[in-house]
């Protein structure tokens, strides 16, 4: 099996590569030594890119390893990678950006959770009152809330169980919690 790696050392050499050579190589997966070759030639630069994008050493190492695992997996699926080096840089960049997005999300959630006072222990009467309110929801919303918060299922699993889409499960959960919030605010205002 031939390799789909372009051995050109510069962009100018790569641009000068014969189009028929690329056509002949298209559709063939990378071999293990081609993945190792990209790692040997570009591993340090990929690590450096991650460090420049703000990842620490461990996170950068993880991102580079994940890049080569993905390259290996794509090759094992039989997918052709015409420019393995470019592909590796693109995947590494995206992994670094995903890491930053996840960090922002975690910080945002931590701020939101610390802003809401949570009692040390929930009064059993309050717990029963919440589930009694859930029982008054429409059947589909009630089922989604139960599966999400009592059975601790993901929206994807809820969708499979109920025969709906994951977005449908999310929408039902959102509508149910909005209804419960309105009822709670109304009852609180009445008291």
TAZI-V786248 format. One record per residue. N is the residue number from 1. PHI is phi in whole degrees, -180 to 180 (999 if undefined). PSI is psi in whole degrees, 0 to 359 (* if undefined). BURIAL is 1 if it has 16 or more other C-alpha atoms within 10 Angstrom, else 0. Layout:
{{N:PHI:PSI:BURIAL} {N:PHI:PSI:BURIAL}}
//
This chain:
{{1:999:132:0} {2:-82:159:0} {3:-88:150:1} {4:-103:22:1} {5:-91:139:1} {6:-90:120:1} {7:-88:8:0} {8:-64:141:0} {9:-91:348:0} {10:-143:166:0} {11:-63:323:0} {12:-63:317:0} {13:-64:320:0} {14:-65:319:0} {15:-66:331:0} {16:-82:352:0} {17:-60:143:0} {18:-66:131:0} {19:-61:328:0} {20:-68:329:0} {21:-65:316:0} {22:-63:319:0} {23:-64:323:0} {24:-69:328:0} {25:-85:339:1} {26:-59:142:0} {27:90:357:0} {28:-105:138:1} {29:-74:161:1} {30:-73:148:1} {31:-91:165:1} {32:-58:320:0} {33:-70:337:0} {34:-71:320:1} {35:-64:315:1} {36:-63:323:0} {37:-64:316:1} {38:-64:319:1} {39:-61:314:1} {40:-64:320:0} {41:-81:326:0} {42:-123:0:1} {43:-57:316:1} {44:-65:319:0} {45:-67:322:0} {46:-64:317:1} {47:-61:314:1} {48:-61:321:1} {49:-60:314:1} {50:-62:317:1} {51:-64:320:1} {52:-68:334:0} {53:-87:6:0} {54:98:8:0} {55:-85:148:1} {56:-79:178:0} {57:-57:312:0} {58:-64:316:0} {59:-65:321:1} {60:-65:317:1} {61:-61:317:1} {62:-61:317:1} {63:-64:318:1} {64:-66:317:1} {65:-61:316:1} {66:-61:323:1} {67:-59:312:1} {68:-74:330:1} {69:-64:318:0} {70:-67:322:0} {71:-63:316:1} {72:-62:315:1} {73:-64:316:0} {74:-62:319:0} {75:-66:319:1} {76:-64:331:0} {77:-77:353:0} {78:89:12:0} {79:-84:137:0} {80:-85:139:1} {81:-120:104:1} {82:-72:327:1} {83:-127:83:0} {84:-59:324:1} {85:-68:313:1} {86:-62:319:0} {87:-61:316:0} {88:-64:318:1} {89:-66:319:1} {90:-63:314:0} {91:-65:318:1} {92:-62:317:1} {93:-60:314:1} {94:-65:322:0} {95:-64:319:1} {96:-64:317:1} {97:-66:321:1} {98:-61:321:0} {99:-62:317:1} {100:-67:318:0} {101:-61:317:0} {102:-63:319:0} {103:-61:317:0} {104:-63:319:0} {105:-63:316:0} {106:-63:316:0} {107:-63:318:0} {108:-63:315:0} {109:-65:320:0} {110:-63:319:0} {111:-64:317:0} {112:-66:321:0} {113:-71:324:0} {114:-76:340:0} {115:-76:338:0} {116:-96:119:0} {117:-69:127:0} {118:-112:124:0} {119:-65:152:0} {120:-59:314:0} {121:-132:139:0} {122:-83:132:0} {123:-66:129:0} {124:-56:328:0} {125:-66:320:0} {126:-65:319:0} {127:-60:314:0} {128:-63:321:0} {129:-64:321:0} {130:-64:314:0} {131:-70:332:0} {132:-66:321:0} {133:-66:322:0} {134:-62:322:1} {135:-62:339:0} {136:-88:357:0} {137:-74:162:1} {138:-57:151:0} {139:-54:316:0} {140:-67:317:0} {141:-64:319:1} {142:-61:317:1} {143:-65:318:1} {144:-63:315:1} {145:-62:317:1} {146:-62:312:1} {147:-65:325:1} {148:-76:312:1} {149:-101:340:0} {150:-100:316:0} {151:-90:349:0} {152:58:43:0} {153:-92:151:1} {154:-74:164:0} {155:-64:329:1} {156:-65:317:0} {157:-69:321:1} {158:-59:317:1} {159:-60:316:1} {160:-65:319:0} {161:-63:317:0} {162:-93:352:0} {163:74:34:0} {164:-126:179:0} {165:-85:158:0} {166:-58:322:1} {167:-66:325:0} {168:-63:320:1} {169:-65:318:1} {170:-63:317:1} {171:-63:317:0} {172:-64:318:1} {173:-65:319:1} {174:-65:315:0} {175:-63:320:0} {176:-65:315:1} {177:-68:325:1} {178:-63:317:0} {179:-62:315:0} {180:-64:321:1} {181:-64:316:0} {182:-61:315:0} {183:-64:319:0} {184:-65:316:0} {185:-64:318:0} {186:-62:314:0} {187:-66:323:0} {188:-67:322:0} {189:-70:327:0} {190:-69:329:0} {191:-75:*:0}}
//
